[in-house]
Amino acid sequence: MAFFYALRPVSKSFSVSKRCFSFSRHLLSSPETFKVDNSLLMKLRKETQIQISKAREALQHSNNNYSKALEWLEKDLSTSGALKAQKVKDRAVEEGVVSVHINDSHSAASIVSLSCETDFVSRNDSFALLASKLAQTACSQIAPHFALNVGTLHDNQSVLETQVSSQNPSTVLNIINESIAKLSENIVLTCTFTQAFNPQNNFIASYVHGKTTADPNTGKICSLVSFTVDSSLHQNQDFIKLAKRIAQQVVAFKPLCLTGSDASNDQVSLLDSEFMFGGGTVRDVLLAESQKLNSQIEISSIKWVEAAK
């Protein structure tokens, strides 16, 4: 168009120069030629873990306004994430992490397993933080709506439709898709487990093996151990130490049952296994600790989940 205007008769030179100036000014302010602030670029890249090309695009569209760049990214990830998820949905997911979350009263807990395509992404901080956020959502938004004293393995579709939090209207599916757009890999929610108990006489402990650097509650295998114990021991450091060690034993031995009556010929129950920290079997240690603390301590349930590998 610029060449076409330049070939017009001289009598319309004023109009020509005006049009040409307008066209040049547009070029100087277009996203393709706008120079981004490098300090803002690095800050945006670090905060969002987005690809550097996408971070640059956000700053170009927002004229180096950081808050507007974040808003632009949020809208863009929502759209591009859904499209990207559709493209990569058939790719195999053979790596991943698991994340555990326990509420403040240790009466409700969740484990989430999240899978991806490569070990590279499974070690990415933003992927670990996504798994952690999903575990928090499962514990706060899903666990309270199910019966007490019963562990529940949830249907993935219902979890995907769950709102992340009361303050965040996004769904689990939305934030997974946003991560797919960021990391350019298929990401699949493969397992969601929750349980809740009466806080007065129950306590849930956990252990995580192969912890990620981004989140100590996310790793390669997580366990939950539920104890029936008086609330007077919930702050007792001897009991808390024992609970943590038993949760660690579950990760190490991966028992498939709690008691001997539940075990088949080739299985060893948790209570009948030798306690890895000494003192006899787990059953023996529980009895000795109950006598020491003058309060009955029993294990009501165990659960462990291992990440895809």
C-alpha positions as semicolon CSV with decimal commas, in nm:
position;residue;x (nm);y (nm);z (nm)
1;M;0,000;0,000;0,000
2;A;0,284;0,243;0,070
3;F;0,416;0,205;-0,286
4;F;0,071;0,255;-0,429
5;Y;0,031;0,586;-0,244
6;A;0,379;0,700;-0,345
7;L;0,288;0,669;-0,714
8;R;-0,008;0,905;-0,686
9;P;0,010;1,250;-0,859
10;V;0,216;1,522;-0,693
11;S;-0,096;1,735;-0,647
12;K;-0,193;1,497;-0,366
13;S;0,150;1,496;-0,205
14;F;0,014;1,621;0,128
15;S;-0,222;1,329;0,149
16;V;0,058;1,097;0,043
17;S;0,299;1,214;0,311
18;K;0,030;1,195;0,574
19;R;-0,059;0,841;0,478
20;C;0,308;0,738;0,460
21;F;0,382;0,889;0,801
22;S;0,087;0,714;0,954
23;F;0,199;0,382;0,806
24;S;0,557;0,424;0,934
25;R;0,438;0,515;1,282
26;H;0,232;0,198;1,288
27;L;0,541;-0,004;1,202
28;L;0,741;0,150;1,483
29;S;0,477;0,062;1,743
30;S;0,382;-0,282;1,615
31;P;0,451;-0,592;1,831
32;E;0,704;-0,714;1,576
33;T;0,934;-0,412;1,616
34;F;0,857;-0,291;1,970
35;K;1,158;-0,325;2,200
36;V;1,076;-0,496;2,529
37;D;1,234;-0,411;2,862
38;N;1,482;-0,695;2,927
39;S;1,450;-0,669;3,306
40;L;1,072;-0,707;3,278
41;L;1,121;-0,992;3,031
42;M;1,338;-1,187;3,276
43;K;1,101;-1,112;3,564
44;L;0,799;-1,230;3,367
45;R;0,984;-1,539;3,250
46;K;1,088;-1,627;3,607
47;E;0,746;-1,565;3,759
48;T;0,539;-1,749;3,500
49;Q;0,786;-2,011;3,369
50;I;0,651;-1,926;3,026
51;Q;0,858;-1,964;2,708
52;I;1,072;-1,655;2,649
53;S;0,910;-1,591;2,309
54;K;0,566;-1,584;2,470
55;A;0,688;-1,358;2,753
56;R;0,829;-1,118;2,494
57;E;0,501;-1,121;2,304
58;A;0,308;-1,039;2,621
59;L;0,527;-0,736;2,692
60;Q;0,501;-0,620;2,332
61;H;0,123;-0,634;2,340
62;S;0,113;-0,453;2,677
63;N;0,369;-0,182;2,589
64;N;0,601;-0,301;2,870
65;N;0,323;-0,276;3,130
66;Y;0,394;-0,570;3,361
67;S;0,048;-0,613;3,514
68;K;-0,117;-0,591;3,172
69;A;0,135;-0,845;3,039
70;L;0,025;-1,088;3,310
71;E;-0,339;-1,032;3,215
72;W;-0,258;-1,089;2,848
73;L;-0,074;-1,411;2,930
74;E;-0,365;-1,540;3,137
75;K;-0,608;-1,490;2,850
76;D;-0,366;-1,625;2,592
77;L;-0,283;-1,938;2,793
78;S;-0,651;-2,012;2,840
79;T;-0,704;-2,012;2,464
80;S;-0,376;-2,159;2,343
81;G;-0,371;-2,419;2,624
82;A;-0,699;-2,575;2,515
83;L;-0,582;-2,587;2,153
84;K;-0,244;-2,732;2,249
85;A;-0,406;-2,991;2,476
86;Q;-0,620;-3,110;2,188
87;K;-0,314;-3,151;1,965
88;V;-0,103;-3,348;2,215
89;K;-0,376;-3,551;2,389
90;D;-0,274;-3,880;2,222
91;R;0,093;-3,859;2,318
92;A;0,210;-4,118;2,572
93;V;0,274;-3,996;2,927
94;E;0,541;-4,209;3,093
95;E;0,690;-3,972;3,351
96;G;0,543;-3,769;3,633
97;V;0,519;-3,682;4,001
98;V;0,285;-3,735;4,293
99;S;0,191;-3,469;4,545
100;V;0,037;-3,494;4,890
101;H;-0,151;-3,235;5,094
102;I;-0,277;-3,251;5,455
103;N;-0,495;-2,985;5,614
104;D;-0,391;-2,793;5,926
105;S;-0,578;-3,022;6,167
106;H;-0,432;-3,337;6,004
107;S;-0,785;-3,469;5,960
108;A;-0,812;-3,454;5,578
109;A;-0,560;-3,535;5,309
110;S;-0,513;-3,599;4,939
111;I;-0,267;-3,753;4,695
112;V;-0,260;-3,650;4,330
113;S;-0,064;-3,821;4,053
114;L;0,022;-3,607;3,751
115;S;0,187;-3,749;3,439
116;C;0,381;-3,594;3,151
117;E;0,583;-3,710;2,851
118;T;0,945;-3,661;2,957
119;D;1,168;-3,669;3,262
120;F;1,277;-3,315;3,172
121;V;0,926;-3,176;3,232
122;S;0,868;-3,397;3,537
123;R;1,166;-3,218;3,700
124;N;1,041;-2,873;3,599
125;D;0,948;-2,651;3,894
126;S;0,623;-2,530;3,738
127;F;0,511;-2,890;3,681
128;A;0,579;-2,978;4,046
129;L;0,394;-2,668;4,163
130;L;0,099;-2,761;3,941
131;A;0,080;-3,103;4,107
132;S;0,101;-2,936;4,449
133;K;-0,182;-2,697;4,362
134;L;-0,399;-2,987;4,244
135;A;-0,336;-3,176;4,570
136;Q;-0,440;-2,867;4,768
137;T;-0,754;-2,837;4,558
138;A;-0,843;-3,202;4,613
139;C;-0,799;-3,168;4,989
140;S;-0,991;-2,841;5,029
141;Q;-1,253;-2,862;4,755
142;I;-1,324;-3,236;4,719
143;A;-1,245;-3,422;5,043
144;P;-1,501;-3,233;5,260
145;H;-1,787;-3,350;5,037
146;F;-1,730;-3,722;5,094
147;A;-1,806;-3,952;5,385
148;L;-1,574;-3,948;5,685
149;N;-1,342;-4,241;5,760
150;V;-1,345;-4,359;5,399
151;G;-1,068;-4,312;5,145
152;T;-1,199;-4,225;4,799
153;L;-1,036;-4,271;4,459
154;H;-1,207;-4,009;4,245
155;D;-1,324;-4,013;3,886
156;N;-1,080;-3,799;3,686
157;Q;-1,349;-3,619;3,488
158;S;-1,526;-3,493;3,800
159;V;-1,193;-3,370;3,938
160;L;-1,113;-3,185;3,615
161;E;-1,440;-2,994;3,646
162;T;-1,365;-2,886;4,006
163;Q;-1,302;-2,518;4,080
164;V;-0,944;-2,465;4,198
165;S;-1,042;-2,267;4,509
166;S;-1,311;-2,037;4,640
167;Q;-1,094;-1,742;4,530
168;N;-0,995;-1,888;4,193
169;P;-1,281;-1,958;3,948
170;S;-1,055;-2,157;3,713
171;T;-1,114;-2,530;3,696
172;V;-0,854;-2,803;3,734
173;L;-0,878;-2,862;3,358
174;N;-0,809;-2,492;3,292
175;I;-0,485;-2,482;3,489
176;I;-0,365;-2,812;3,343
177;N;-0,423;-2,675;2,993
178;E;-0,234;-2,358;3,082
179;S;0,063;-2,572;3,185
180;I;0,038;-2,767;2,860
181;A;0,068;-2,437;2,674
182;K;0,372;-2,341;2,883
183;L;0,556;-2,673;2,873
184;S;0,446;-2,801;2,529
185;E;0,382;-3,154;2,654
186;N;0,079;-3,369;2,719
187;I;-0,010;-3,352;3,089
188;V;-0,260;-3,596;3,236
189;L;-0,420;-3,619;3,580
190;T;-0,385;-3,993;3,646
191;C;-0,502;-4,034;4,006
192;T;-0,678;-3,834;4,278
193;F;-0,725;-3,984;4,625
194;T;-0,877;-3,814;4,929
195;Q;-0,975;-3,907;5,283
196;A;-1,120;-3,722;5,580
197;F;-1,174;-3,805;5,947
198;N;-1,314;-3,657;6,265
199;P;-1,032;-3,429;6,385
200;Q;-1,092;-3,508;6,751
201;N;-0,950;-3,859;6,753
202;N;-0,769;-3,897;6,419
203;F;-0,437;-3,785;6,277
204;I;-0,297;-3,824;5,925
205;A;0,077;-3,839;5,857
206;S;0,259;-3,845;5,526
207;Y;0,596;-3,910;5,371
208;V;0,738;-3,814;5,030
209;H;1,031;-3,987;4,862
210;G;1,228;-3,830;4,576
211;K;1,118;-3,478;4,667
212;T;1,128;-3,205;4,405
213;T;1,324;-2,887;4,464
214;A;1,015;-2,672;4,406
215;D;0,787;-2,837;4,662
216;P;0,874;-3,072;4,953
217;N;0,532;-3,237;4,935
218;T;0,582;-3,345;4,574
219;G;0,803;-3,631;4,459
220;K;0,812;-3,980;4,312
221;I;0,614;-4,170;4,576
222;C;0,389;-4,045;4,859
223;S;0,219;-4,220;5,148
224;L;-0,062;-4,142;5,391
225;V;-0,105;-4,318;5,725
226;S;-0,417;-4,251;5,933
227;F;-0,399;-4,295;6,308
228;T;-0,677;-4,330;6,562
229;V;-0,534;-4,136;6,855
230;D;-0,654;-3,892;7,118
231;S;-0,623;-3,526;7,023
232;S;-0,396;-3,471;7,326
233;L;-0,116;-3,635;7,126
234;H;-0,160;-3,432;6,808
235;Q;0,111;-3,187;6,917
236;N;0,327;-3,447;7,095
237;Q;0,666;-3,457;6,922
238;D;0,731;-3,823;7,011
239;F;0,405;-3,928;6,849
240;I;0,458;-3,703;6,544
241;K;0,805;-3,853;6,495
242;L;0,665;-4,206;6,515
243;A;0,382;-4,123;6,273
244;K;0,630;-3,982;6,021
245;R;0,853;-4,287;6,047
246;I;0,565;-4,527;5,991
247;A;0,463;-4,325;5,685
248;Q;0,824;-4,359;5,568
249;Q;0,804;-4,734;5,620
250;V;0,498;-4,750;5,397
251;V;0,694;-4,580;5,118
252;A;0,991;-4,814;5,165
253;F;0,799;-5,145;5,186
254;K;0,488;-5,056;4,981
255;P;0,259;-5,288;5,181
256;L;-0,070;-5,380;5,017
257;C;-0,257;-5,441;5,343
258;L;-0,263;-5,324;5,702
259;T;-0,309;-5,646;5,901
260;G;-0,214;-6,010;5,854
261;S;-0,577;-6,113;5,810
262;D;-0,590;-5,901;5,495
263;A;-0,270;-6,042;5,347
264;S;-0,241;-6,317;5,088
265;N;0,036;-6,577;5,097
266;D;0,293;-6,358;4,920
267;Q;0,212;-6,035;5,102
268;V;0,345;-5,888;5,424
269;S;0,113;-5,660;5,617
270;L;0,236;-5,328;5,754
271;L;0,169;-5,419;6,117
272;D;0,355;-5,751;6,089
273;S;0,660;-5,610;5,909
274;E;0,982;-5,536;6,095
275;F;0,999;-5,169;6,185
276;M;1,290;-5,025;5,986
277;F;1,399;-4,810;6,283
278;G;1,413;-5,103;6,526
279;G;1,202;-5,222;6,819
280;G;1,034;-5,526;6,663
281;T;0,738;-5,518;6,430
282;V;0,531;-5,209;6,362
283;R;0,263;-5,364;6,585
284;D;0,519;-5,402;6,868
285;V;0,636;-5,042;6,831
286;L;0,279;-4,907;6,839
287;L;0,210;-5,099;7,158
288;A;0,531;-4,979;7,324
289;E;0,467;-4,616;7,225
290;S;0,106;-4,636;7,350
291;Q;0,231;-4,752;7,689
292;K;0,503;-4,487;7,697
293;L;0,260;-4,203;7,616
294;N;-0,023;-4,356;7,821
295;S;-0,262;-4,328;7,526
296;Q;-0,381;-4,583;7,272
297;I;-0,232;-4,544;6,922
298;E;-0,376;-4,744;6,634
299;I;-0,342;-4,731;6,256
300;S;-0,677;-4,714;6,079
301;S;-0,565;-4,700;5,713
302;I;-0,266;-4,669;5,479
303;K;-0,230;-4,545;5,122
304;W;0,065;-4,499;4,890
305;V;0,084;-4,378;4,531
306;E;0,384;-4,393;4,296
307;A;0,441;-4,161;4,001
308;A;0,461;-4,283;3,644
309;K;0,817;-4,372;3,545
